């Protein structure tokens, strides 16, 4: 049974990203954690793509004003998010790379 970190998805549809867009547990947990950190959780989204080398690339989009909260002092917060994403990817035996993307 796949692990789901977010039971809040069922109770708060305004914070939810459609499940057909989120495939992996790594993307799901990053989405949940970042939504809890920022002031504008509705603007948070995670895009997944598979790299040629078998690496799962996660692109994290947040509101411009929330970027500092996600990066954290000295980059500690984003480093912790990357560590959690890698650990979640290890459950699926996948390598995960997380990057904060500019909002299009």
N, C-alpha and C positions, 0 to 999 in steps of 0.2 A: 504494500500500500504506500503510495507516495506521501511524503511528509508535507504538510501545509502549516506554515508558521502563523498564518493570519486567520483567526476566527472572526475578526472584526469585519472582514469582507462581507460576511453574510448579514451583518447587522447595520452596516453603514454604507449604503450604495453610493453615496457621494464621494467616498474615498476609494471605491473599487475601480480597478482596471479590469476590463472584460477578460475572463479566463482564457479565451481563445488567443489573446495576445501574449499571455504569460505562459511559457512552456516549462521552464525549469524552476526548481526550488530556489536556486541561487537568485534568479530575477525576482521571484516572489518575496523572498525575505528582504532583499535590498529595497524593494518598493515599499514594503510595510515599514521598515525602520526609518527610511527617509521621510515618509509621510508623517511619522510621529515627531520628527525633528523640526520640520519647517513650519513657517507661518501660513503658507498657502499650499496645503496638501493636495488640492484639486489640480494643481499645475505640475505635479510630479508624474513622470512616466519613465518606463524602462523599455528600451528596444533591445532585442536579442538578434544576434547574427552569428552564424558559424563561419569561422575563418578557414582558410585553405589548409592550415596546419592542425585542424581539429580543435582549436581553441574556441570557446564560447565567448564572444565579445558582448558585453553589456554596456549600452550607452544610457547614461542617466541624464534626464532633462529636468531642471527645476527652474522656478521663477528667478529672475535676475537678482532680486533682493535676498533670496534664500541661499545663493551660492556660497556665501561666506559661512553660513551655519553648517552647510554640508561639508565644506573643506575643513573647517575647524582651525583652531590656533596651531600654526606650524604644520598644518596638513594632517594632524593626528586623527581627526574624525574620518576623513576619506580613506586614510590608511587602515583604520579599523573596519570600515565598510568593505574594503578590498579583501581583508583577511577573512571576514565572515563569508563573503561571496565565494572565495576560494575553498573554504571549508564546506560550504553547501555544495559546491561543484564536485568536491571529492566524494561525496555520497553517491553521485552519479558517475564517478570515475571520469570526470571531465576537468580540464583546465579552464579557469575563468579569468577574464580580464575585465576590470571595471574602469570606465572613464566617465568624467563629467563632461557632457557635450554642451556647446553653445546652443541656446534656444533659437530655433529657426525663425 
